[in-house]
Amino acid sequence: MVGYAARVRFASFFAGAAVASGVGLYILRKDYKVAHESTSQQIDSLYESLNGRVLALEQLKEAEAVKPMEATE
């Protein structure tokens, strides 16, 4: 009879461990998705900021290239 009780306890333990690991993996997956989304938004805003700076520098460079031409005319 002791063997049967031990098997039931082991089965219950492993069933609980399986459920707990499943829930843990679900929570980790959700946390990973939230973190990935946040990082993607930060990178997008950084890219937009950098792109704006590059465009401003290109416009400044074009304006400086036009000034010497106007001076020679």
C-alpha beads as a LAMMPS data file, in Angstrom:
LAMMPS data file: protein, C-alpha beads

73 atoms
72 bonds

1 atom types
1 bond types

-500.0 500.0 xlo xhi
-500.0 500.0 ylo yhi
-500.0 500.0 zlo zhi

Masses

1 110.0

Atoms # bond

1 1 1 0.000 0.000 0.000
2 1 1 2.918 2.380 0.625
3 1 1 4.066 1.947 -2.969
4 1 1 0.684 3.045 -4.281
5 1 1 0.661 6.183 -2.101
6 1 1 4.175 7.083 -3.241
7 1 1 3.170 6.682 -6.907
8 1 1 0.132 8.908 -6.404
9 1 1 2.273 11.558 -4.697
10 1 1 4.896 11.427 -7.455
11 1 1 2.213 11.651 -10.133
12 1 1 0.625 14.631 -8.379
13 1 1 4.007 16.302 -7.966
14 1 1 4.930 15.890 -11.629
15 1 1 1.501 17.019 -12.799
16 1 1 1.832 20.156 -10.662
17 1 1 5.363 20.752 -11.908
18 1 1 4.170 20.427 -15.521
19 1 1 1.339 22.910 -14.985
20 1 1 3.634 25.344 -13.180
21 1 1 6.256 25.172 -15.932
22 1 1 3.572 25.702 -18.568
23 1 1 2.270 28.781 -16.786
24 1 1 5.824 30.023 -16.274
25 1 1 6.650 29.644 -19.952
26 1 1 3.457 31.474 -20.921
27 1 1 4.347 34.385 -18.605
28 1 1 7.937 34.490 -19.912
29 1 1 6.689 34.485 -23.519
30 1 1 4.324 37.367 -22.787
31 1 1 7.082 39.286 -20.985
32 1 1 9.441 38.702 -23.919
33 1 1 6.865 40.042 -26.380
34 1 1 6.312 43.181 -24.284
35 1 1 10.062 43.780 -23.975
36 1 1 10.571 43.237 -27.720
37 1 1 7.793 45.702 -28.544
38 1 1 9.286 48.306 -26.201
39 1 1 12.760 47.885 -27.679
40 1 1 11.368 48.132 -31.215
41 1 1 9.604 51.391 -30.373
42 1 1 12.779 52.832 -28.870
43 1 1 14.809 51.875 -31.939
44 1 1 12.166 53.362 -34.248
45 1 1 12.191 56.678 -32.382
46 1 1 15.986 56.698 -32.395
47 1 1 15.984 56.033 -36.149
48 1 1 13.506 58.850 -36.773
49 1 1 15.610 61.254 -34.706
50 1 1 18.791 60.246 -36.501
51 1 1 17.100 60.461 -39.889
52 1 1 15.915 63.999 -39.080
53 1 1 19.441 65.034 -38.133
54 1 1 20.900 63.582 -41.321
55 1 1 18.298 65.387 -43.429
56 1 1 19.074 68.663 -41.634
57 1 1 22.792 68.212 -42.311
58 1 1 22.150 67.414 -45.965
59 1 1 20.021 70.552 -46.330
60 1 1 22.730 72.602 -44.632
61 1 1 25.334 71.159 -46.970
62 1 1 23.173 71.964 -50.014
63 1 1 22.617 75.521 -48.770
64 1 1 26.360 76.007 -48.301
65 1 1 27.016 74.617 -51.803
66 1 1 24.600 77.153 -53.311
67 1 1 26.164 80.179 -51.545
68 1 1 29.560 80.031 -53.317
69 1 1 27.786 79.753 -56.669
70 1 1 25.771 82.872 -55.900
71 1 1 28.916 84.731 -54.878
72 1 1 30.646 83.974 -58.187
73 1 1 27.798 85.301 -60.304

Bonds

1 1 1 2
2 1 2 3
3 1 3 4
4 1 4 5
5 1 5 6
6 1 6 7
7 1 7 8
8 1 8 9
9 1 9 10
10 1 10 11
11 1 11 12
12 1 12 13
13 1 13 14
14 1 14 15
15 1 15 16
16 1 16 17
17 1 17 18
18 1 18 19
19 1 19 20
20 1 20 21
21 1 21 22
22 1 22 23
23 1 23 24
24 1 24 25
25 1 25 26
26 1 26 27
27 1 27 28
28 1 28 29
29 1 29 30
30 1 30 31
31 1 31 32
32 1 32 33
33 1 33 34
34 1 34 35
35 1 35 36
36 1 36 37
37 1 37 38
38 1 38 39
39 1 39 40
40 1 40 41
41 1 41 42
42 1 42 43
43 1 43 44
44 1 44 45
45 1 45 46
46 1 46 47
47 1 47 48
48 1 48 49
49 1 49 50
50 1 50 51
51 1 51 52
52 1 52 53
53 1 53 54
54 1 54 55
55 1 55 56
56 1 56 57
57 1 57 58
58 1 58 59
59 1 59 60
60 1 60 61
61 1 61 62
62 1 62 63
63 1 63 64
64 1 64 65
65 1 65 66
66 1 66 67
67 1 67 68
68 1 68 69
69 1 69 70
70 1 70 71
71 1 71 72
72 1 72 73
